[in-house]
Amino acid sequence: MAEPGPNAVARMLGLLGDEWTLLVIQQALLGATRYGDFHARLPISNSVLTARLRSLTDEALLERRSYQSKPSRFEYVPTERCRSLWPVLVSIWEWERHWVPEHADPLPAMRHTACGSDFSPVVTCGACDEAASEKDVVAQWGPSGSWARSIPSATTRRRSESDPAAGLFPQTMSIMGNRWGFALLVAAFVGMSRFTEFQTQLGAPPGSIADRLSILTANGVFTVVDNRYQLTEKGRALFPVLVTALAWAQRWYQAPEGPALTLTHTACDSPFELVLTCDQCTEPLRGSAVEALQI
């Protein structure tokens, strides 16, 4: 009998755990479709751009279409799978805007065109229409869930600090840009706090765990109290990134036996159904109504 393969969480981490991939997706959602568009907007090498466009096409986030025959030219059009990533990008944008002051150029506020206001996205429970947070959303492994199945077997190369990337998501990528970093964040949200717990449950090399814990602590996501790694306020503010990425993954990478994780909103004792709402008008957000990203 074949071993079960990677679940939705592992597929998501393997794909999105790379800053160049997220930046290419962001530019695609801003309207870039041709190779030259991406190259002009991002300080990216030809080989890296070609590789990312190929992987995004293989994963059905971009559709490669011919627009010229002599010579052959192609454009890369976002699919529904790609467009549905807007909640993740909005959540990353909001977190970086509020918690990462070292941006060379401050990220602009996002405008909700439906009400005309600058806004912050609010994680809301679709069952009771109330705001939800990490304090009242409980996660449990589902039928395809386990730590072993949730860690991607390989990762894409992160850019080094000397690479001339646009750097829209510098600290987000210190977490998502490494397979162990995001897994540590998930583990902290479900209650792990000790080095030995992280290492044993994730099955990671001790050196890798130590390295990522050091980076997460240096970035102010974790603090160390009595040899326990605890989420700071800045770390807890990553909850929207976590749940939007999970919702996207479980929509598009469904395992035959069922979801990797099940979420319950304890405030209403119902399965948690994620809805992002505008903090100004309280209405559900649509990607097309977010002006800063124009998704």
C-alpha positions in Angstrom: 0.0 0.0 0.0 1.4 3.4 -1.0 2.3 5.9 1.7 -0.1 8.9 1.7 1.3 11.9 0.0 1.8 15.5 1.1 -1.4 17.1 2.3 -2.8 20.6 1.5 -0.5 22.3 4.0 2.6 20.8 2.5 1.5 21.7 -1.0 0.9 25.3 0.0 4.2 25.6 1.8 6.1 24.0 -1.1 4.5 26.5 -3.6 4.2 29.7 -1.6 7.3 29.4 0.5 9.3 31.5 -1.9 9.5 35.3 -2.1 9.9 35.4 -5.9 6.8 33.2 -6.4 4.7 35.5 -4.2 6.1 38.6 -6.0 5.4 37.1 -9.5 1.8 36.2 -8.3 1.4 39.7 -6.9 2.5 41.3 -10.2 0.2 38.9 -12.2 -2.7 40.1 -10.1 -1.7 43.7 -10.7 -1.9 43.1 -14.5 1.4 41.8 -15.7 1.0 39.1 -18.3 4.0 39.1 -20.5 7.5 38.0 -19.7 8.7 41.6 -20.3 6.1 43.0 -17.9 7.4 40.8 -15.0 11.0 41.5 -15.9 10.4 45.2 -16.0 8.6 45.3 -12.6 10.8 42.9 -10.7 14.6 42.9 -10.3 14.7 39.3 -11.1 17.1 37.3 -13.3 15.9 35.6 -16.5 16.6 32.1 -15.1 14.6 32.7 -11.9 11.7 34.4 -13.7 11.6 31.5 -16.3 11.6 28.9 -13.5 8.8 30.7 -11.5 6.6 31.1 -14.5 7.1 27.5 -15.4 6.2 26.3 -11.9 3.2 28.5 -11.6 2.0 27.3 -15.0 2.5 23.7 -13.9 0.6 24.3 -10.7 -2.3 25.9 -12.7 -1.9 29.3 -11.1 -1.0 30.9 -14.5 -2.2 29.8 -17.9 0.3 30.1 -20.8 -1.4 31.5 -23.9 0.1 32.3 -27.3 -0.4 35.9 -28.4 2.1 36.0 -31.4 3.2 33.2 -33.8 6.1 34.8 -35.7 8.2 34.7 -33.5 6.4 32.7 -30.9 5.4 34.9 -27.9 3.3 33.9 -24.8 1.5 35.6 -22.0 0.8 34.3 -18.5 -2.8 34.8 -17.4 -3.9 34.3 -13.7 -6.3 31.4 -13.3 -9.1 31.3 -10.7 -6.7 29.4 -8.4 -4.3 32.3 -8.6 -6.9 35.0 -8.2 -8.3 33.4 -5.1 -4.9 34.0 -3.4 -5.9 37.7 -2.8 -6.9 37.2 0.9 -3.4 35.8 1.6 -1.7 38.8 -0.2 -4.0 41.3 1.5 -3.2 39.7 4.9 0.6 39.8 4.2 0.3 43.4 3.0 -1.5 44.4 6.2 0.9 42.7 8.5 4.0 44.0 6.8 2.5 47.6 6.7 1.9 47.6 10.5 4.7 45.5 11.9 7.7 45.9 9.6 9.0 49.5 9.8 12.2 48.9 7.8 10.5 49.1 4.4 12.5 51.6 2.3 9.2 53.0 1.0 6.3 52.5 3.4 3.6 50.3 2.0 0.5 52.3 1.2 -2.9 51.8 2.9 -5.4 49.6 1.1 -8.7 51.2 0.0 -12.0 49.4 -0.1 -13.7 50.9 -3.2 -17.1 49.6 -2.1 -17.2 52.1 0.8 -14.4 54.4 -0.3 -12.4 54.0 3.0 -8.9 53.0 3.8 -9.3 49.8 5.7 -7.8 46.9 7.6 -9.1 43.4 6.9 -10.8 41.6 9.7 -10.9 37.9 10.1 -14.6 37.0 10.6 -16.5 33.8 11.2 -19.0 33.1 8.4 -21.2 31.1 10.7 -21.8 33.9 13.3 -20.5 37.0 11.5 -18.3 37.9 14.5 -14.6 38.8 14.4 -12.4 35.8 15.2 -8.8 35.5 16.4 -6.3 32.9 17.3 -7.8 33.0 20.8 -11.1 31.5 19.7 -10.3 29.4 16.7 -9.2 25.9 17.6 -7.4 23.7 15.1 -7.4 19.9 15.0 -5.9 17.4 12.6 -8.3 16.2 10.0 -8.3 12.9 8.1 -5.2 13.9 6.0 -3.5 15.8 8.7 -0.2 15.0 10.5 3.1 16.8 10.9 4.7 14.2 8.7 2.4 15.0 5.8 2.4 18.7 6.3 6.1 19.4 5.7 7.1 19.8 2.0 9.9 17.5 1.0 11.9 20.2 -0.7 11.9 24.0 -0.8 12.6 26.6 -3.4 15.7 28.8 -2.9 15.2 31.9 -0.9 16.9 34.9 -2.1 19.9 36.0 0.0 19.9 39.3 1.8 22.3 40.6 -0.9 19.9 39.8 -3.8 18.3 42.9 -5.3 14.7 41.8 -4.8 11.8 44.3 -4.4 11.5 43.1 -0.8 7.8 43.8 -0.4 7.5 40.9 2.1 10.9 40.7 3.9 9.8 39.4 7.3 6.9 37.3 6.0 9.5 35.5 3.9 11.7 34.9 6.9 8.8 32.7 8.0 7.2 31.3 4.8 10.4 31.3 2.8 11.6 28.2 4.7 9.7 25.0 5.2 10.5 24.8 8.9 9.8 28.5 9.7 6.1 28.4 8.8 5.7 25.0 10.4 7.1 26.4 13.6 4.6 29.2 13.4 1.7 26.7 13.0 3.1 24.7 15.9 3.2 27.7 18.2 -0.4 28.6 17.3 -1.5 25.1 18.4 0.3 25.4 21.7 3.9 24.1 21.3 6.6 26.1 23.0 9.6 24.0 23.8 12.6 23.2 21.5 12.2 19.5 22.1 8.5 19.6 21.2 9.2 21.4 18.0 12.1 19.1 17.0 10.3 15.9 17.9 6.9 16.7 16.4 8.2 18.3 13.2 11.0 15.7 12.7 13.4 18.5 11.7 17.2 18.5 12.2 18.0 20.3 15.5 20.2 22.8 13.7 17.3 23.8 11.4 15.0 24.3 14.3 17.6 26.3 16.2 18.2 28.5 13.1 14.6 29.3 12.4 13.8 29.9 16.1 16.7 32.3 16.2 15.3 34.2 13.2 11.7 34.3 14.5 12.9 35.6 17.8 15.2 38.2 16.2 12.2 39.4 14.1 10.1 39.8 17.2 7.6 37.0 16.3 8.7 34.8 19.3 9.9 35.8 22.7 11.7 33.4 25.0 10.3 33.0 28.6 11.6 30.2 30.9 13.0 28.3 27.9 9.7 28.5 26.1 9.1 30.1 22.8 5.9 32.2 23.0 4.2 34.2 20.3 4.4 38.0 20.8 1.7 40.4 19.8 3.5 40.8 16.5 3.5 37.0 16.1 -0.2 36.6 17.0 -0.9 39.3 14.3 0.1 36.7 11.7 -3.0 34.7 12.4 -4.8 36.2 9.3 -1.9 35.1 7.0 -2.1 31.6 8.5 -5.8 31.1 8.2 -6.1 32.6 4.7 -3.2 30.4 3.4 -4.8 27.4 5.0 -8.2 28.1 3.5 -6.7 28.6 0.1 -4.7 25.3 0.3 -7.6 23.3 1.5 -9.8 24.6 -1.3 -7.4 23.7 -4.1 -5.5 20.7 -2.8 -8.1 18.4 -1.3 -7.0 15.0 -0.2 -9.4 12.1 -1.0 -9.7 11.2 2.7 -10.6 14.7 3.9 -9.0 18.0 5.1 -5.6 18.3 6.7 -7.0 20.6 9.4 -10.4 21.3 10.8 -11.1 24.6 12.5 -13.8 25.4 15.1 -14.9 28.9 16.2 -15.4 28.4 19.9 -17.4 31.6 20.3 -20.3 30.0 18.3 -19.2 26.3 18.5 -19.4 26.0 14.7 -16.9 25.0 12.0 -14.9 28.1 11.2 -15.6 29.5 7.8 -13.2 32.3 7.0 -14.6 35.6 5.7 -12.4 38.8 5.4 -14.4 41.9 6.1 -13.7 45.6 6.0 -13.2 47.2 9.4 -14.9 50.4 8.2 -18.1 49.2 6.7 -18.1 45.6 8.1 -19.0 44.2 4.6 -17.2 41.1 3.2 -14.2 42.0 1.0 -13.8 41.1 -2.6 -10.4 41.1 -4.3 -11.7 43.4 -7.1 -12.6 46.0 -4.5 -9.2 46.3 -2.9 -7.6 49.3 -4.6 -4.0 48.9 -3.4 -3.7 45.5 -5.1 -6.4 45.7 -7.7 -6.9 42.0 -7.7 
